[in-house]
Amino acid sequence: MTDTEKVLATMLAKDNFSKWMGIEVDEFREGYCKLHYTITEDMLNGFGIVHGGIIFSGSDSAFAFACNSHGILSVALDVHITFIRAAKAGDLMTVTAKEIHTGNKTSFYDVTTTNDKGEIVSVFNGTAYRTGKSHTDPSK
């Protein structure tokens, strides 16, 4: 298992919220994460459509996995989401996070969520702060 795979395994093992959401990681490498989950009845708001916090959380999870993929503990510094269309129970959401820049202390990501028709549901941009602490070597 590579260090990158160890980071993902460690994060997933401790991420109860992503487990609750039913998130499955499809692809993972340095600076990139693609995952999916299905909208359930528990995720709907009072209008019968997905609660915006669910779409945000799926995007945030992909962002977190991608920005931590280098083995450096990274946390959100700033994020922004634009909701483009609603989703309903049964819809399959695919979320792709792509690194657009990584520096010494910050990194930047574009995250897109699409439905099972390939339509864009949301666009999320995130800036991560890179703490300098290692995921795989706690002494660093």
N, C-alpha and C positions, 0 to 999 in steps of 0.2 A: 504494500500500500504506500503510495507516494505521500509526501507531506501535505499536498493539496487535498488529497482524499481523506487524510486524517483530520484535517480542519473541518471538512464537511461532516464527517461521521461524528466528530465531537459536538459540533453545533447542533446537528439534528437530534442527537441523543438527549440534549438538554432543552430542546425547544418545544415545550408542551403546546404552545399556541399554534405553531405550524402543524403539529400533530393533530390538534383539534380541527384545524381547517382541512385536513386531509391532503396537505401538500406533498407532492411527489416530485423529486428532483430528476429531471430527464437528462440534462447535460450539465457538466460542471468542469471548469478549468480556470486557470488564472485569468481573472478579470471578466469572467463570463458565467452566467447561470441561466438555465432554462428550466422552468418548473411548471406544474399544472395542478389544478384542483377543481372540484365540481361544486357549484353553488347548491347548497341544501336549504331546506325550509327554515332552519335555524339562523340562516344568514340574511333573511329578508327583513326589510323595514316595514313600517305601517302602511306603505303604498303597495306592498307585494313585490317589490323589486329589491335587488341586493342592496344592503346597507353599504354606503360609501366606505365605511371603515374596513369592510372586508376586502374590497378592491385595493385600498391603501395598504392593508396588512400583507396581502399577497405580493404586492410590489415591493414593500419594505423587506419582506423575507428574501426575495430574489436579490435585492440590493445588498442586504447584509451578507448573504452567501458570496456574492461576487466580490464585494470589497474586502472580505476577509480571506479570500482565496489565496492570497500571497503569503499567508501565514503570519501576518502582522495584525494584532488585535485592532480593529477599526470600528468606529461608532459613527452614527449619523450626526452630522454637524448642521445640515440644512437640507430639507427636501421640499419638493413642490409637486403636486399632482393636478392634472386636468382630467376631469371625467368627460368622456365623449358620448358614451351611450350606456344605457342601463343593461343589467343582466337579470335573469330570473332563475328560479329553482330549476336544476337540471342542466344549466349551461356549464360547459367545460371551459375554464379559463386557462390560457397559456400565458405565462409571464417570462419575458426575456430581458435580462439585465446585461448591458454591455459597458465595459469600461471605455471611457473616452480620454482619460488622462490620469496618470498616477505620478505624484510627486513625493517628496520626502515626508510631508506632513498631511497632505490632502489628496483625495482622489475623487473623480467625477464620473457619474454613471447615467446612462439613459436606460429607462425601464419601460417596456411596452407590454400592456395586457391586451390580449385578443380573445374573442369568443370562438366557439367551434365552427363558426362560419368564416373565420379569418378577419372579422371586423374589429377595428380598434375600439377597445372599451375605455382605456385610459393611457395617458402618457405621464410618466413620473421621472423627475430629475433629482438626483441625489448627490450631495457632497459628503464625503466621509472624512473624519479625522483619523489619521493613522497614529496610534499611540506609541509605536516603536516596540511594544511588548510582543513577544513571540507566542503563537498559539501552541506550537509543538515543543518549545523548550521554556518552561516556566522560569528558569534562571535568567532569561534574557528580557 
